[in-house]
Amino acid sequence: MNVPVWLWLATVVGLLAVFGIDIFLVNRDPHRITMREAALSVGGYVVVGIVFGLLVWLFAGGRYAGEYFSGYITEYSLSVDNLFVFLVIMTAFAVPVVHQHRVLLIGILIALVLRGSLIMLGAALINQFIGVFYLFGAFLLYTALRLARTSGPIGEHDYVENAALRLLRRVLPVTREYHQARSFVRVGGRRMVTPMLVVIVAIGTTDLVFALDSIPAVFGLTRQSYLVFVVNAFALLGLRQLYFLLGDLLRRLVYLRFGLSVLLLFIGVKLILEAVAEDWQPFVAGQQPVPVPVPGPFVSLLVVVGVLVVTVVASLARMRTKPDKA
């Protein structure tokens, strides 16, 4: 798949335009996001994602369209864990409800920039050294097993400030209270940052931890860095509205943790099989690849969709039969 430079530039400009329009609308009328607003926004972004996939099918063929859709669904599913962490961060910083949309919007913009850097790095590693698939695969297998063994609802853990936030607090003075939506204020002649800036940085940098799982997973479904970037962008754009739409409802998906574990397990094995099929001994020059079966784009798409459908149906059945335990 040959992606010209102008298409990369057009994609980045389009995404920046979306963020710019959203920031303008949020600053003009900060308010509590209603269920109707969130539902319309989520539906709109999903439609845009589907239309983009159809365009990929039209101009690049069914193979890359299958890779895109399987990556899009997987990335969106893995991003669910972000919602719980966002909730924990919002609670920990006591963010006013009317400003939560702005916090998520700018925080996700930071996250997208950081993810873009990781995607470029991952693509460069893959192009230079196919053996990195062994590392990606092993990491995803480890993550899948760790996720399956974790007790309690997915994402249910205390929030711990990362190094970026600790450095920010050490370098810049932070006020105790919010000053509406402002990130910088002058108190007693001294320029200070507000908790608004701190929580925005928290959202953006904490997402990077989840990107370490999701980006290798999407690379396991497609090697096209452009598709990986677009998949991450669409997932993040819709994620902030999904936060307001679903809220605590996702805690009722009691088997979601196991479903995501199966997805990561499948993609981890697929990565290792691809590395074996292309060069089973990447450190030894001239070795012949081993003819092993590697799932194609549409098989991967069927597996991703099938696992998620079974996970949701099983969770809803569990909630109906044993609502107290669910």
Salt bridges, closest charged atoms under 4 A:
ASP22 OD2 - ARG240 NH2 1.89
ASP29 OD2 - HIS31 ND1 3.65
GLU37 OE2 - HIS31 NE2 2.94
GLU67 OE2 - ARG63 NE 3.41
GLU75 OE2 - ARG115 NH1 2.87
GLU156 OE1 - ARG251 NH1 2.34
GLU161 OE2 - ARG169 NH2 3.06
ASP207 OD2 - ARG115 NE 2.76
ASP213 OD2 - ARG146 NH2 4.00
ASP248 OD1 - ARG251 NE 2.41
GLU274 OE1 - ARG223 NH2 3.18
GLU274 OE2 - LYS270 NZ 2.50
GLU278 OE2 - ARG223 NH2 2.12
